[in-house]
Amino acid sequence: MTIDAVAATTATTGMYTTTPTRTPKQALDSEAFMALLVTQLRNQDPSSPMDTNQMISQTTQLAMMEKLSALSTTADENFSLQMRVAAAALVGQDVTYTKADGTSATGTASAVSYTGTVPQVTINGTSVALDAISGVTAGPVAAPAI
C-alpha cells in the first residue's frame, strides 16, 4: 500500500488559499459601545479612576442609543405597514401611474403584491410600484339592487 506525498503548496500556504480579512463594523451598536466602555475601564489609571458621574453618563448614553435604534426600527416597520395599507386601498380604484418611458397611463387597480420592498399594484394586467402611482379617482359605483 502506497501513501501519496503531501503537496508542498499545502504546507506553505496553510489551510486557507486566501488570507481571511476582517471587515470592520460601520455602525456603533450597543456591543461596540460596551466594548469601548470596558476598554476604558480596563486601561484607566488606578490612582485616579473614572468618575462615577462619567460612568452613569456613558451608561445612560448607551441606553438612549438602544432606545433610538428600537424607535428607528419601529418607524421603518410603521412606514412599511402604511405602504401596504395604502396599496390595498387602491384595489377597485381608477389610478394614474407613470410608465417606464415617462408617459402616464390610467387603469383600474385589481390586485396588490407585497413580495418586494415596495408593494406592487396590478393595473390592467401590468405590475406597477406603489410609488409610481400619481393619482387616484373613485372606481365605478355599483347601482343599488332593487
C-alpha positions as CSV (number, residue, x, y, z in Angstrom):
1,M,0.0,0.0,0.0
2,T,1.4,3.4,-1.0
3,I,0.8,6.7,0.6
4,D,0.6,9.8,-1.5
5,A,3.0,12.6,-0.6
6,V,1.6,15.9,0.7
7,A,1.9,18.7,-1.8
8,A,4.4,21.4,-1.0
9,T,1.9,24.1,-1.7
10,T,-0.4,22.9,1.1
11,A,2.4,23.1,3.6
12,T,3.4,26.6,2.6
13,T,0.0,28.2,2.2
14,G,-1.7,26.6,5.1
15,M,-5.3,25.8,5.4
16,Y,-6.7,28.9,3.5
17,T,-6.0,29.7,-0.1
18,T,-6.6,33.4,0.7
19,T,-5.9,35.3,3.8
20,P,-9.1,36.0,5.7
21,T,-9.8,39.6,6.2
22,R,-11.9,41.2,9.0
23,T,-14.4,43.7,7.9
24,P,-14.8,46.5,10.5
25,K,-18.2,47.5,11.7
26,Q,-19.6,50.6,10.2
27,A,-22.2,51.3,12.9
28,L,-21.8,52.0,16.6
29,D,-24.2,49.5,18.2
30,S,-24.6,48.5,21.9
31,E,-22.0,45.8,21.6
32,A,-19.3,48.2,20.3
33,F,-20.3,50.8,22.9
34,M,-20.0,48.3,25.7
35,A,-16.6,47.1,24.4
36,L,-15.4,50.7,24.4
37,L,-16.6,51.3,28.0
38,V,-14.9,48.1,29.2
39,T,-11.7,49.0,27.4
40,Q,-11.8,52.4,29.0
41,L,-12.3,50.9,32.5
42,R,-9.6,48.3,31.9
43,N,-7.0,50.9,30.8
44,Q,-7.8,53.6,33.3
45,D,-5.2,55.0,35.7
46,P,-5.6,53.2,39.1
47,S,-4.5,56.3,41.0
48,S,-7.4,58.3,39.5
49,P,-10.3,56.1,38.5
50,M,-13.1,57.2,36.3
51,D,-15.6,59.5,38.0
52,T,-18.9,57.7,38.8
53,N,-20.8,60.6,37.1
54,Q,-19.0,59.9,33.9
55,M,-19.8,56.2,34.2
56,I,-23.5,56.9,34.8
57,S,-23.5,59.4,31.9
58,Q,-22.0,56.8,29.5
59,T,-24.4,54.1,30.6
60,T,-27.3,56.5,30.0
61,Q,-26.0,57.3,26.5
62,L,-25.9,53.5,25.8
63,A,-29.5,53.1,27.0
64,M,-30.6,56.1,24.9
65,M,-28.8,54.7,21.8
66,E,-30.5,51.4,22.2
67,K,-33.9,53.0,22.5
68,L,-33.3,55.2,19.5
69,S,-32.3,52.1,17.5
70,A,-35.5,50.4,18.6
71,L,-37.5,53.5,17.7
72,S,-35.9,53.7,14.3
73,T,-36.8,50.0,13.6
74,T,-40.4,50.7,14.7
75,A,-40.7,53.7,12.4
76,D,-39.4,51.6,9.5
77,E,-41.9,48.9,10.2
78,N,-44.7,51.5,10.5
79,F,-43.8,53.0,7.1
80,S,-43.9,49.6,5.5
81,L,-47.3,48.9,7.0
82,Q,-48.6,52.3,5.8
83,M,-47.5,51.5,2.3
84,R,-49.3,48.1,2.4
85,V,-52.5,49.7,3.7
86,A,-52.3,52.4,1.0
87,A,-51.7,49.8,-1.7
88,A,-54.6,47.7,-0.5
89,A,-56.9,50.7,-0.5
90,L,-56.3,51.2,-4.2
91,V,-57.9,47.9,-5.3
92,G,-61.0,48.7,-7.3
93,Q,-60.0,52.4,-7.8
94,D,-59.1,54.0,-11.1
95,V,-55.4,55.1,-10.9
96,T,-53.0,57.1,-13.0
97,Y,-49.4,56.0,-13.0
98,T,-46.1,56.9,-14.7
99,K,-44.8,54.2,-17.1
100,A,-41.1,53.5,-17.5
101,D,-40.9,55.7,-20.6
102,G,-42.2,58.7,-18.6
103,T,-45.7,58.8,-20.1
104,S,-48.9,58.5,-18.0
105,A,-51.4,55.7,-18.1
106,T,-54.7,55.1,-16.4
107,G,-56.4,51.9,-15.4
108,T,-58.2,50.1,-12.6
109,A,-56.2,48.5,-9.8
110,S,-57.2,44.9,-9.4
111,A,-54.6,43.3,-7.1
112,V,-51.6,44.0,-4.8
113,S,-48.4,42.1,-4.2
114,Y,-46.3,42.5,-1.1
115,T,-43.3,40.4,-2.3
116,G,-40.9,43.3,-2.8
117,T,-39.8,46.2,-0.6
118,V,-42.4,48.4,-2.3
119,P,-45.9,47.0,-2.8
120,Q,-46.7,46.2,-6.5
121,V,-50.2,47.2,-7.7
122,T,-51.6,45.3,-10.7
123,I,-53.3,47.8,-13.1
124,N,-54.9,46.4,-16.2
125,G,-52.6,43.4,-16.0
126,T,-49.4,45.5,-15.5
127,S,-47.5,45.4,-12.2
128,V,-46.7,48.9,-11.1
129,A,-44.8,50.0,-8.0
130,L,-46.8,51.9,-5.5
131,D,-44.5,55.0,-5.6
132,A,-45.1,55.3,-9.4
133,I,-48.8,55.9,-8.9
134,S,-49.6,59.6,-9.4
135,G,-53.3,59.9,-9.0
136,V,-56.5,58.1,-7.8
137,T,-60.1,58.5,-8.7
138,A,-63.2,56.7,-7.5
139,G,-63.9,53.5,-9.3
140,P,-67.3,52.7,-10.9
141,V,-70.2,52.9,-8.5
142,A,-72.4,49.9,-8.5
143,A,-76.2,50.6,-8.8
144,P,-78.1,49.5,-5.7
145,A,-80.1,46.3,-6.1
146,I,-83.9,46.8,-6.2
